Amino acid sequence: MKRLRRFRPRNVRARLTLWYVAVLAGVLLIYGASTSALLLYQLRSQLDRLAVEDLETVEGFLNFGPDGKVFLRNDYHDHPYPANMQERLLEVHDANGALLYRNELLGSREMGGTPQPAEGITGYSQRSIRLSDGTPVRLVSKRHMLDGKPTLIRVGFSEEPLWQSFWQVVIGLIAGLPLALGLAGMGGYLLAKHALSPIGRMARRAHEINAERLSARLEVENPEDELGDLAKAFNETLARLERSFEQLRRFTSDASHEIRTPLTAIRSVGEVGLKKQGSSEHYREVIGSMLEESGRLGRVVDCLLTIARADAGQIQLARTTTPVLPFVRDAISLLEVLAEEKAQHLSLEGDADAKMEADPMILRQVVINLLDNAIKYTPAGGDISVRVSHALKTIAIEVEDCGPGIAVEHRERIFDRFYRVDEGRSREAGGAGLGLAIAKWGANAHGGRLELDCPPGGGCIFRVLLPAA
C-alpha cells in the first residue's frame, strides 16, 4: 500500500489527467469490445444467410442415381454464384446418419461427425464446428425429402475469412488505442491545468493573508461556478475570522482595562495611605477602600473565567425539573439587601405551576445578573417587577425596571461583552459590562434566548424565554 502511494502523483492536475485517461480507456475498451462483438455477429449472420441460400439452391440439384447414390446434376455448375460466395463444403446423410454424398472440396475430412437425431428437423440449424484438420466452419443443416426419401443436407463454409476480417478490425482498434489515449491525456492535462488555474491563484492569494491582513479577500472570477462558490465561502470565513479577531482584540483590551483600573486604585490608595500618618480609623478607611477594589477585581475575574469556560465548552449543564416561581423568589432574596439600601420595591408575581428543565446554578446567575442590573439603574425609591408566565411550551421570566431606558442605537450591542451605554455611570455602579453577556449565554445554553424590550415611557424589560418542562 505504501509503495502504491509512493507512485501516486502529488498534484491534482496529474491525478485528474490519470483518472480521465483511465475512464476513457475503460470506455474505449467497452466500446471496442461491443463493436467487435457486433461485427462478429453481423459477419456470422451474413455467412449464415449465404449458407442458407446456397443450401436452398443445392436442394434442387441433388438426385439419386440408378445405383442408389446421391449426385449433383452437371447443370448445377452453370448456376451463377453470388459475388462473395465461397466454395461450399457439402455432405448428404440418410435418415439413419449414413453418408450418402460428400463433395470433392470436403474430401476425407469429417464435418461435424455423425449427425444428431434432432439436427435439421425444425428447419435450418446453424452452428460452428471444426473439421478434422482444425479448419473452422459454419455449418447449416436441413432435413429434405429427396425422391421421397428423408435425407439431411449439411452445407458448410469456412470461417477463416470471417475471423480474418474480425481480427483486422480488433488489431486496428488496439493499435489506435494508445494514440487516442495519448492525445486524450495531453488534452486532459491542458484542460485540467486551465480548470485548476483559479485554485492556484486563490492559493497564492491565501498565502499572502495573515493576521495583520485579514481584511484582504480572494478574487471571485466567476460567482456562478463551483470555484466561485469556494472563493465566496473562503471570503466569508475570512470575514468571520476578522470579526473574531476584532472581538478578541476588543475583549483583551477591555479585560485589561477592567483589571488595570481596580489594580491602579488599590495601588494608589495604598501609596497614599503609606505616605500619610494617621489614626487607626484612617487606616481602616484605606484598607476598606482597597478591599472594595479587590472585591470589584474579584468579580471581574470571576466573570472572565465564566466566559472563558463557556467559550471553551467546559461548562456542563446539570438539568433538573425546577418550579420557576420559588426559584426566582430565592434569587430575589439574595439581592433584597441591595434594593433596600436604595429604598426600592421588589415585586414578584406569576404562575406557581410553571416548571422548567434547567441547571439551577447557571440560571440563578442569569436571574441575579438581570436583577442586579435593574437595581443599579433604577433610581432610589423606584419599583422593580419580576413576572413569571407560562405559554404553550415556553417559560418567560421578565425583569422590569423604571430606569432611564436604553437608546435605540445601543440596543443591538447591549449584550456585547464590556459594552456600556454610559461609561461613567456604569463604573460608578461597579459594573464591568459582563453581566448581560453572561445572562445571554446562560439563556442560550438552555435552548432559550434573552430579549430586551424598552417601553416608550422609560425603563427596560429583560425577558428570559426558556423551554418548559
GISUL-V609580 format. One record per residue. N is the residue number from 1. PSI is psi in degrees with one decimal (* if undefined). BURIAL is # if it has 9 or more other C-alpha atoms within 8 Angstrom, else .. Layout:
n->N psi->PSI burial->BURIAL
n->N psi->PSI burial->BURIAL
//
This chain:
n->1 psi->-41.8 burial->.
n->2 psi->-35.5 burial->.
n->3 psi->-37.8 burial->.
n->4 psi->-40.5 burial->.
n->5 psi->-29.7 burial->.
n->6 psi->-33.9 burial->.
n->7 psi->4.0 burial->.
n->8 psi->131.2 burial->.
n->9 psi->142.9 burial->.
n->10 psi->-29.7 burial->.
n->11 psi->154.8 burial->.
n->12 psi->-35.2 burial->.
n->13 psi->-46.3 burial->#
n->14 psi->-38.6 burial->#
n->15 psi->-41.1 burial->#
n->16 psi->-40.1 burial->#
n->17 psi->-44.1 burial->#
n->18 psi->-43.2 burial->#
n->19 psi->-42.7 burial->.
n->20 psi->-46.0 burial->#
n->21 psi->-40.8 burial->#
n->22 psi->-44.5 burial->.
n->23 psi->-42.4 burial->.
n->24 psi->-39.6 burial->#
n->25 psi->-43.5 burial->#
n->26 psi->-42.6 burial->.
n->27 psi->-43.8 burial->.
n->28 psi->-37.8 burial->#
n->29 psi->-43.2 burial->.
n->30 psi->-41.7 burial->.
n->31 psi->-44.6 burial->.
n->32 psi->-42.0 burial->#
n->33 psi->-44.6 burial->.
n->34 psi->-38.7 burial->.
n->35 psi->-42.8 burial->.
n->36 psi->-42.2 burial->#
n->37 psi->-40.4 burial->.
n->38 psi->-40.2 burial->.
n->39 psi->-45.0 burial->#
n->40 psi->-40.5 burial->#
n->41 psi->-43.2 burial->.
n->42 psi->-42.7 burial->.
n->43 psi->-42.2 burial->#
n->44 psi->-38.0 burial->#
n->45 psi->-39.9 burial->.
n->46 psi->-43.4 burial->.
n->47 psi->-39.0 burial->#
n->48 psi->-42.8 burial->#
n->49 psi->-42.6 burial->.
n->50 psi->-37.9 burial->#
n->51 psi->-40.0 burial->#
n->52 psi->-43.2 burial->#
n->53 psi->-43.0 burial->.
n->54 psi->-37.4 burial->#
n->55 psi->-39.8 burial->#
n->56 psi->-35.4 burial->.
n->57 psi->-42.8 burial->.
n->58 psi->-35.0 burial->.
n->59 psi->-35.9 burial->.
n->60 psi->-8.5 burial->.
n->61 psi->2.2 burial->#
n->62 psi->137.5 burial->#
n->63 psi->159.7 burial->#
n->64 psi->133.2 burial->#
n->65 psi->174.9 burial->.
n->66 psi->-27.9 burial->.
n->67 psi->3.1 burial->.
n->68 psi->3.0 burial->.
n->69 psi->154.4 burial->#
n->70 psi->140.4 burial->#
n->71 psi->161.8 burial->#
n->72 psi->131.3 burial->.
n->73 psi->149.7 burial->.
n->74 psi->-30.6 burial->.
n->75 psi->-6.5 burial->.
n->76 psi->-33.0 burial->.
n->77 psi->-18.1 burial->.
n->78 psi->-7.0 burial->.
n->79 psi->128.0 burial->.
n->80 psi->138.2 burial->.
n->81 psi->149.1 burial->.
n->82 psi->155.9 burial->.
n->83 psi->-35.0 burial->.
n->84 psi->14.1 burial->.
n->85 psi->135.6 burial->.
n->86 psi->169.6 burial->.
n->87 psi->140.9 burial->.
n->88 psi->160.9 burial->.
n->89 psi->125.8 burial->#
n->90 psi->134.0 burial->#
n->91 psi->147.1 burial->#
n->92 psi->129.1 burial->#
n->93 psi->153.9 burial->#
n->94 psi->-175.4 burial->#
n->95 psi->-23.5 burial->.
n->96 psi->0.5 burial->.
n->97 psi->0.0 burial->.
n->98 psi->142.8 burial->.
n->99 psi->125.4 burial->#
n->100 psi->-30.1 burial->#
n->101 psi->141.7 burial->#
n->102 psi->127.0 burial->#
n->103 psi->166.0 burial->#
n->104 psi->-34.6 burial->.
n->105 psi->-34.3 burial->.
n->106 psi->-37.2 burial->#
n->107 psi->-133.5 burial->.
n->108 psi->0.3 burial->.
n->109 psi->139.8 burial->.
n->110 psi->142.7 burial->.
n->111 psi->93.2 burial->#
n->112 psi->6.0 burial->.
n->113 psi->-159.5 burial->.
n->114 psi->132.7 burial->.
n->115 psi->146.6 burial->.
n->116 psi->150.2 burial->.
n->117 psi->-35.0 burial->.
n->118 psi->3.0 burial->.
n->119 psi->123.3 burial->#
n->120 psi->6.3 burial->#
n->121 psi->-43.4 burial->.
n->122 psi->27.1 burial->.
n->123 psi->-146.3 burial->.
n->124 psi->133.0 burial->#
n->125 psi->131.7 burial->#
n->126 psi->142.3 burial->#
n->127 psi->157.9 burial->.
n->128 psi->134.3 burial->.
n->129 psi->177.8 burial->#
n->130 psi->135.5 burial->#
n->131 psi->172.1 burial->#
n->132 psi->-22.2 burial->.
n->133 psi->7.0 burial->.
n->134 psi->1.1 burial->.
n->135 psi->126.6 burial->#
n->136 psi->132.7 burial->#
n->137 psi->143.0 burial->#
n->138 psi->116.7 burial->#
n->139 psi->133.0 burial->#
n->140 psi->129.3 burial->#
n->141 psi->150.8 burial->#
n->142 psi->139.1 burial->#
n->143 psi->138.5 burial->#
n->144 psi->138.9 burial->#
n->145 psi->112.7 burial->.
n->146 psi->110.6 burial->#
n->147 psi->39.5 burial->.
n->148 psi->2.0 burial->.
n->149 psi->134.8 burial->.
n->150 psi->130.7 burial->#
n->151 psi->166.4 burial->#
n->152 psi->117.6 burial->#
n->153 psi->130.0 burial->#
n->154 psi->118.7 burial->#
n->155 psi->132.7 burial->#
n->156 psi->149.2 burial->#
n->157 psi->141.3 burial->#
n->158 psi->138.9 burial->#
n->159 psi->3.1 burial->#
n->160 psi->-43.8 burial->#
n->161 psi->-35.0 burial->.
n->162 psi->-48.7 burial->#
n->163 psi->-30.8 burial->.
n->164 psi->-44.1 burial->.
n->165 psi->-40.0 burial->.
n->166 psi->-48.5 burial->#
n->167 psi->-28.2 burial->.
n->168 psi->-43.0 burial->.
n->169 psi->-44.0 burial->#
n->170 psi->-44.4 burial->#
n->171 psi->-37.9 burial->.
n->172 psi->-41.6 burial->.
n->173 psi->-43.3 burial->#
n->174 psi->-39.5 burial->.
n->175 psi->-34.1 burial->.
n->176 psi->-14.6 burial->.
n->177 psi->-48.8 burial->#
n->178 psi->-39.2 burial->.
n->179 psi->-43.3 burial->.
n->180 psi->-41.3 burial->.
n->181 psi->-36.6 burial->#
n->182 psi->-46.8 burial->.
n->183 psi->-40.0 burial->.
n->184 psi->-38.7 burial->#
n->185 psi->-43.4 burial->#
n->186 psi->-45.4 burial->.
n->187 psi->-40.5 burial->.
n->188 psi->-37.5 burial->#
n->189 psi->-44.7 burial->#
n->190 psi->-40.0 burial->.
n->191 psi->-43.5 burial->.
n->192 psi->-38.9 burial->#
n->193 psi->-43.2 burial->#
n->194 psi->-39.7 burial->.
n->195 psi->-33.1 burial->.
n->196 psi->-4.0 burial->#
n->197 psi->-37.2 burial->.
n->198 psi->-33.7 burial->#
n->199 psi->-39.5 burial->.
n->200 psi->-41.9 burial->.
n->201 psi->-38.7 burial->.
n->202 psi->-38.3 burial->#
n->203 psi->-43.4 burial->.
n->204 psi->-38.8 burial->.
n->205 psi->-39.6 burial->#
n->206 psi->-34.1 burial->.
n->207 psi->-24.9 burial->.
n->208 psi->-12.9 burial->.
n->209 psi->128.6 burial->#
n->210 psi->-171.4 burial->.
n->211 psi->-27.9 burial->.
n->212 psi->-11.7 burial->.
n->213 psi->40.9 burial->.
n->214 psi->-13.0 burial->#
n->215 psi->-14.3 burial->.
n->216 psi->152.0 burial->.
n->217 psi->157.4 burial->.
n->218 psi->149.0 burial->#
n->219 psi->129.0 burial->.
n->220 psi->101.9 burial->.
n->221 psi->-42.9 burial->.
n->222 psi->100.4 burial->.
n->223 psi->-6.8 burial->#
n->224 psi->-17.7 burial->.
n->225 psi->-178.5 burial->.
n->226 psi->-37.2 burial->.
n->227 psi->-34.2 burial->#
n->228 psi->-40.6 burial->#
n->229 psi->-39.1 burial->#
n->230 psi->-44.0 burial->.
n->231 psi->-41.0 burial->#
n->232 psi->-40.2 burial->#
n->233 psi->-39.8 burial->.
n->234 psi->-40.1 burial->#
n->235 psi->-38.1 burial->#
n->236 psi->-38.0 burial->.
n->237 psi->-42.0 burial->.
n->238 psi->-39.0 burial->#
n->239 psi->-41.4 burial->#
n->240 psi->-39.9 burial->.
n->241 psi->-39.9 burial->#
n->242 psi->-43.0 burial->#
n->243 psi->-40.7 burial->.
n->244 psi->-42.9 burial->.
n->245 psi->-39.9 burial->.
n->246 psi->-42.4 burial->.
n->247 psi->-38.2 burial->.
n->248 psi->-42.3 burial->.
n->249 psi->-44.5 burial->.
n->250 psi->-40.5 burial->.
n->251 psi->-44.1 burial->#
n->252 psi->-42.8 burial->.
n->253 psi->-45.5 burial->.
n->254 psi->-41.0 burial->#
n->255 psi->-42.6 burial->#
n->256 psi->-40.4 burial->.
n->257 psi->-42.1 burial->.
n->258 psi->-36.2 burial->#
n->259 psi->-37.6 burial->#
n->260 psi->-34.3 burial->.
n->261 psi->-54.1 burial->.
n->262 psi->-32.9 burial->#
n->263 psi->-41.3 burial->#
n->264 psi->-40.9 burial->.
n->265 psi->-43.1 burial->#
n->266 psi->-45.5 burial->#
n->267 psi->-44.2 burial->.
n->268 psi->-46.3 burial->.
n->269 psi->-41.5 burial->#
n->270 psi->-42.3 burial->#
n->271 psi->-41.6 burial->.
n->272 psi->-41.6 burial->.
n->273 psi->-34.4 burial->#
n->274 psi->-31.7 burial->.
n->275 psi->-29.6 burial->.
n->276 psi->136.2 burial->.
n->277 psi->128.0 burial->.
n->278 psi->179.4 burial->.
n->279 psi->174.8 burial->.
n->280 psi->-30.0 burial->.
n->281 psi->-37.9 burial->.
n->282 psi->-44.9 burial->.
n->283 psi->-32.1 burial->#
n->284 psi->-39.9 burial->.
n->285 psi->-39.8 burial->.
n->286 psi->-48.4 burial->#
n->287 psi->-38.1 burial->#
n->288 psi->-42.4 burial->.
n->289 psi->-41.8 burial->#
n->290 psi->-39.3 burial->#
n->291 psi->-36.9 burial->.
n->292 psi->-45.2 burial->.
n->293 psi->-35.8 burial->#
n->294 psi->-40.3 burial->#
n->295 psi->-41.3 burial->.
n->296 psi->-42.7 burial->#
n->297 psi->-40.8 burial->#
n->298 psi->-39.7 burial->.
n->299 psi->-40.7 burial->.
n->300 psi->-45.4 burial->#
n->301 psi->-41.2 burial->#
n->302 psi->-43.5 burial->.
n->303 psi->-42.3 burial->#
n->304 psi->-41.0 burial->#
n->305 psi->-40.9 burial->.
n->306 psi->-45.3 burial->#
n->307 psi->-41.7 burial->#
n->308 psi->-43.5 burial->.
n->309 psi->-36.7 burial->#
n->310 psi->-43.9 burial->#
n->311 psi->-34.2 burial->.
n->312 psi->-3.6 burial->.
n->313 psi->26.3 burial->.
n->314 psi->-4.6 burial->.
n->315 psi->114.1 burial->.
n->316 psi->130.3 burial->.
n->317 psi->132.2 burial->.
n->318 psi->86.3 burial->.
n->319 psi->138.5 burial->.
n->320 psi->157.1 burial->#
n->321 psi->118.4 burial->#
n->322 psi->128.4 burial->#
n->323 psi->130.8 burial->#
n->324 psi->-45.8 burial->#
n->325 psi->-49.3 burial->#
n->326 psi->-34.1 burial->.
n->327 psi->-46.6 burial->#
n->328 psi->-35.1 burial->#
n->329 psi->-39.4 burial->#
n->330 psi->-40.2 burial->.
n->331 psi->-37.6 burial->#
n->332 psi->-37.5 burial->#
n->333 psi->-26.0 burial->.
n->334 psi->-22.5 burial->.
n->335 psi->6.9 burial->#
n->336 psi->-32.1 burial->#
n->337 psi->-42.7 burial->.
n->338 psi->-38.9 burial->.
n->339 psi->-37.3 burial->#
n->340 psi->-33.5 burial->#
n->341 psi->-29.8 burial->.
n->342 psi->13.0 burial->#
n->343 psi->34.9 burial->#
n->344 psi->154.4 burial->#
n->345 psi->119.8 burial->#
n->346 psi->127.8 burial->#
n->347 psi->147.6 burial->.
n->348 psi->133.5 burial->#
n->349 psi->158.5 burial->.
n->350 psi->-169.7 burial->.
n->351 psi->116.9 burial->#
n->352 psi->-16.5 burial->.
n->353 psi->-5.2 burial->.
n->354 psi->133.1 burial->#
n->355 psi->154.4 burial->#
n->356 psi->156.5 burial->#
n->357 psi->105.9 burial->#
n->358 psi->164.2 burial->#
n->359 psi->111.7 burial->#
n->360 psi->-37.3 burial->#
n->361 psi->-47.3 burial->.
n->362 psi->-43.4 burial->#
n->363 psi->-32.0 burial->#
n->364 psi->-39.5 burial->#
n->365 psi->-37.7 burial->#
n->366 psi->-50.0 burial->#
n->367 psi->-41.8 burial->#
n->368 psi->-42.0 burial->#
n->369 psi->-39.9 burial->#
n->370 psi->-41.8 burial->#
n->371 psi->-42.0 burial->#
n->372 psi->-39.8 burial->#
n->373 psi->-40.2 burial->#
n->374 psi->-40.2 burial->#
n->375 psi->-39.0 burial->#
n->376 psi->-41.8 burial->.
n->377 psi->-0.6 burial->#
n->378 psi->129.7 burial->#
n->379 psi->161.3 burial->#
n->380 psi->135.0 burial->.
n->381 psi->1.9 burial->.
n->382 psi->173.2 burial->#
n->383 psi->141.2 burial->#
n->384 psi->122.3 burial->#
n->385 psi->134.4 burial->#
n->386 psi->126.8 burial->#
n->387 psi->141.3 burial->#
n->388 psi->126.7 burial->#
n->389 psi->158.9 burial->#
n->390 psi->115.6 burial->#
n->391 psi->121.4 burial->.
n->392 psi->-115.0 burial->.
n->393 psi->24.4 burial->.
n->394 psi->135.2 burial->#
n->395 psi->131.6 burial->#
n->396 psi->127.7 burial->#
n->397 psi->114.8 burial->#
n->398 psi->132.8 burial->#
n->399 psi->113.3 burial->#
n->400 psi->129.2 burial->#
n->401 psi->174.0 burial->#
n->402 psi->36.0 burial->#
n->403 psi->-164.9 burial->#
n->404 psi->-9.1 burial->.
n->405 psi->-177.7 burial->#
n->406 psi->128.9 burial->#
n->407 psi->155.6 burial->.
n->408 psi->-39.4 burial->.
n->409 psi->-14.5 burial->.
n->410 psi->-10.7 burial->#
n->411 psi->-30.6 burial->#
n->412 psi->-29.3 burial->.
n->413 psi->10.5 burial->.
n->414 psi->-24.4 burial->#
n->415 psi->3.3 burial->#
n->416 psi->153.8 burial->#
n->417 psi->134.9 burial->#
n->418 psi->12.0 burial->#
n->419 psi->133.9 burial->#
n->420 psi->138.4 burial->.
n->421 psi->-42.8 burial->.
n->422 psi->106.1 burial->.
n->423 psi->-46.0 burial->.
n->424 psi->-49.1 burial->.
n->425 psi->-36.2 burial->.
n->426 psi->-40.0 burial->#
n->427 psi->-36.9 burial->#
n->428 psi->-35.4 burial->.
n->429 psi->-7.1 burial->.
n->430 psi->12.5 burial->.
n->431 psi->149.6 burial->#
n->432 psi->-2.1 burial->#
n->433 psi->22.5 burial->#
n->434 psi->-14.6 burial->#
n->435 psi->-48.6 burial->#
n->436 psi->-33.5 burial->#
n->437 psi->-42.0 burial->#
n->438 psi->-38.8 burial->#
n->439 psi->-40.9 burial->#
n->440 psi->-42.7 burial->#
n->441 psi->-42.4 burial->#
n->442 psi->-39.8 burial->#
n->443 psi->-43.8 burial->#
n->444 psi->-36.4 burial->#
n->445 psi->-25.6 burial->.
n->446 psi->8.3 burial->#
n->447 psi->17.4 burial->.
n->448 psi->-153.1 burial->#
n->449 psi->162.6 burial->#
n->450 psi->125.8 burial->#
n->451 psi->157.2 burial->.
n->452 psi->132.7 burial->#
n->453 psi->127.2 burial->.
n->454 psi->102.5 burial->#
n->455 psi->154.2 burial->.
n->456 psi->-29.1 burial->.
n->457 psi->-1.8 burial->.
n->458 psi->168.1 burial->#
n->459 psi->172.6 burial->#
n->460 psi->148.3 burial->#
n->461 psi->112.3 burial->#
n->462 psi->123.8 burial->#
n->463 psi->119.4 burial->#
n->464 psi->119.8 burial->#
n->465 psi->121.9 burial->#
n->466 psi->151.3 burial->#
n->467 psi->137.3 burial->#
n->468 psi->158.0 burial->#
n->469 psi->* burial->.
//
